[in-house]
Amino acid sequence: MTTKELIHAEIEKLSEEELKQVYSVVKSLAGAKTGEPKSSFMAKLKRIQIEAPEDFAANLDLYLNGEKRVQ
């Protein structure tokens, strides 16, 4: 039995939710193989949004040690 046949036999046993998970793994493997660019760690960090006062970045140390408080 070939590897594809073994995989196909196992796939037949999976639920629809499990198939969705398998599809996402296969898709990511295919993307890595075709050389699609991955999001860098810094690109992911740039997408994070927080609610904070306007001076939060400039006074981060004061907020962290409690000298300033978020209203």
Secondary structure, 3 states (H helix, E strand, C coil): CCHHHHHHHHHCCCCHHHHHHHHHHHHHHHHHHHCCCCCCHHHHHHCCCCCCCCCCCCCHHHHHHCCCCCC
